Amino acid sequence: MRQMLDGLEHGLLLAVVVIFLLLAANFQSFQLSFIVVSTVPAVIAGVVLMLWITGTTANLQSFMGAIMAIGVAVANAILLVTFAERARVGQGSSLSAPTPSMAGAVETPVPLSAVEAAIEGARSRLRPILMTSLAMMAGMLSMALGLGESGEQTAPLGRAVIGGLAAATMATLLVLPSVFTLVRARASAKSRSLDPDDPLSGHYVSPVRSVR
């Protein structure tokens, strides 16, 4: 049993590392990856607290629940961080969206500060994050109560998911914006992408228009 739990702990750590590297490749930024992964400790704390409150031991089911909670928490964090970063560089925000000027021309989007972008991201993504987390926790409620045949065997999974998501949701909406502000306060609005088609990249190649 001890060997199995040790293997699960190592597997969980490896999963977090792989998630971090995949996020770094997707965002092309280690800072944004760190911000997203910073929700994982909240999940672990929520799982441990829920297991302690309910008197449930750590076993295979509870580890599976923790992994499920981490997956949902990371997805919610990606949602918020992506929106906040786009707002910070002047894309995809109601505050920085292009608006028609008095002359009828469309003005260039205005980048937001890290604080404004974090607040805008949390405000705009509040409902999707809450709906995702609450739906997941509601679905696990009957399992966490141990109802039905062999309910006590699967109860740790439901309890771990509920505890982890409850803590992660609060951390995503309350703590994650602060982490985003601290980490991205001095970051440049220019993307580090090497993609010549990315308008925010320093390697952006403007399309050549033919003059007639």
C-alpha positions in Angstrom: 0.0 0.0 0.0 2.8 2.4 0.9 4.6 1.6 -2.4 1.4 2.3 -4.3 0.9 5.7 -2.6 4.5 6.6 -3.2 4.0 5.8 -6.9 0.9 7.9 -7.0 2.7 10.8 -5.4 5.5 10.6 -8.0 3.0 10.3 -10.7 1.1 13.4 -9.5 4.3 15.4 -9.3 5.3 14.3 -12.8 1.8 15.3 -14.1 2.3 18.8 -12.7 5.7 19.1 -14.4 4.3 17.9 -17.7 1.4 20.3 -17.4 3.8 23.2 -16.7 5.9 22.3 -19.8 2.9 22.0 -22.0 1.6 25.4 -20.8 5.0 26.9 -21.4 4.9 25.6 -25.0 1.4 26.9 -25.5 1.8 30.4 -23.9 5.5 30.6 -25.0 6.0 32.1 -21.5 7.2 30.4 -18.3 5.7 33.2 -16.3 2.2 32.5 -17.5 2.7 28.8 -17.0 3.8 29.4 -13.4 0.7 31.6 -12.8 -1.6 28.8 -14.0 0.2 26.0 -12.0 0.1 28.2 -8.9 -3.5 26.9 -8.4 -2.3 23.3 -7.8 -1.2 23.9 -4.1 -4.7 25.2 -3.4 -6.2 21.9 -4.8 -3.9 19.8 -2.7 -4.7 21.9 0.4 -8.4 21.6 -0.3 -8.2 17.8 -0.8 -6.2 17.3 2.5 -8.6 19.5 4.4 -11.7 17.7 3.1 -10.2 14.3 3.9 -9.3 15.4 7.4 -12.7 16.9 8.1 -14.5 13.8 6.9 -12.0 11.4 8.5 -11.1 9.8 5.2 -7.8 8.1 4.6 -5.6 8.8 1.6 -5.9 6.0 -0.9 -6.1 5.3 -4.6 -9.6 6.8 -4.9 -8.6 10.1 -3.2 -5.5 10.4 -5.4 -7.7 10.0 -8.5 -10.0 12.7 -7.1 -7.1 15.0 -6.6 -5.9 14.5 -10.2 -9.4 15.2 -11.5 -9.6 18.4 -9.4 -6.2 19.5 -10.6 -7.4 19.1 -14.2 -10.5 21.2 -13.7 -8.6 23.8 -11.7 -5.9 24.2 -14.3 -8.6 24.5 -17.0 -10.3 27.3 -15.1 -6.9 29.0 -14.5 -6.0 28.9 -18.2 -9.4 30.5 -18.9 -8.7 33.4 -16.6 -5.0 33.9 -17.4 -5.6 33.8 -21.2 -8.3 36.4 -21.0 -6.3 38.6 -18.6 -3.1 38.4 -20.8 -5.0 39.3 -23.9 -6.5 42.3 -22.1 -3.0 43.3 -20.9 -1.7 43.4 -24.4 -4.8 45.1 -25.8 -6.8 42.2 -27.2 -10.2 40.7 -26.3 -11.3 42.9 -23.4 -14.4 45.1 -23.1 -12.1 47.9 -21.8 -9.5 47.6 -24.5 -11.7 46.6 -27.4 -11.6 48.8 -30.6 -14.1 51.6 -30.5 -15.2 53.8 -33.4 -13.9 57.3 -33.1 -15.7 60.6 -33.9 -14.5 60.5 -37.5 -15.9 57.0 -37.9 -12.5 55.2 -37.9 -11.7 52.4 -35.5 -9.3 53.3 -32.8 -6.4 51.0 -31.9 -7.0 48.8 -28.8 -5.4 50.2 -25.7 -3.4 47.7 -23.5 -4.4 47.5 -19.9 -2.1 47.5 -16.8 -1.5 44.2 -15.1 -3.9 45.1 -12.3 -6.7 46.2 -14.7 -6.2 43.1 -16.8 -6.3 40.8 -13.8 -9.5 42.4 -12.5 -11.1 42.3 -15.9 -10.2 38.7 -16.4 -11.6 37.7 -13.0 -14.8 39.7 -13.6 -15.4 38.4 -17.1 -14.6 34.8 -16.4 -16.4 34.6 -13.0 -19.6 33.0 -14.4 -17.9 30.3 -16.5 -15.5 29.3 -13.8 -18.2 29.1 -11.1 -20.5 27.1 -13.4 -17.8 24.6 -14.3 -16.7 24.1 -10.7 -20.2 24.0 -9.2 -21.4 21.5 -11.8 -18.5 19.2 -11.1 -19.0 19.4 -7.3 -22.7 18.8 -7.6 -22.1 15.8 -9.8 -19.7 14.4 -7.1 -22.0 15.1 -4.2 -23.8 11.7 -4.2 -20.5 9.9 -4.5 -19.0 11.9 -1.6 -22.0 11.0 0.6 -21.3 7.3 0.0 -24.8 6.5 -1.2 -25.7 3.2 -2.8 -23.9 -0.1 -2.9 -20.1 0.1 -2.2 -20.6 3.8 -1.7 -17.9 4.0 1.0 -15.3 2.7 -1.4 -15.8 5.5 -3.9 -16.6 8.2 -1.4 -12.9 9.4 -1.1 -12.9 10.2 -4.8 -16.0 12.5 -4.5 -14.8 14.1 -1.3 -11.3 14.8 -2.8 -12.8 16.4 -5.9 -15.2 18.6 -3.9 -12.6 19.7 -1.5 -10.0 20.4 -4.1 -12.3 22.3 -6.4 -13.8 24.4 -3.6 -10.4 25.6 -2.6 -9.1 25.9 -6.1 -12.1 28.0 -7.2 -11.6 30.5 -4.4 -7.9 30.6 -5.2 -8.5 31.1 -8.9 -10.9 34.0 -8.4 -9.2 35.7 -5.4 -5.5 34.7 -5.3 -4.7 34.1 -9.0 -5.4 37.7 -10.1 -2.9 38.9 -7.4 -0.3 36.4 -8.6 -0.9 37.6 -12.2 -0.4 41.2 -11.2 2.8 40.5 -9.3 4.4 38.4 -12.1 3.2 40.4 -15.1 3.5 43.9 -13.7 6.7 44.7 -15.6 6.2 42.4 -18.6 6.3 43.8 -22.1 3.2 44.0 -24.2 5.3 42.5 -27.0 5.0 38.8 -27.5 8.2 36.6 -27.4 6.7 34.5 -30.2 8.8 33.8 -33.2 5.7 33.6 -35.4 6.0 36.2 -38.2 2.1 36.2 -38.4 1.7 37.2 -34.8 1.0 41.0 -34.7 2.3 41.2 -31.1 5.6 39.6 -31.9 8.8 41.5 -32.6 9.2 39.3 -35.6 5.9 40.2 -37.1 6.0 40.7 -40.9 3.3 43.1 -42.1 1.5 41.8 -45.2 2.5 43.7 -48.4 -0.3 45.4 -50.1 -0.2 46.0 -53.8 -0.5 49.7 -54.9 -2.5 50.3 -58.0 
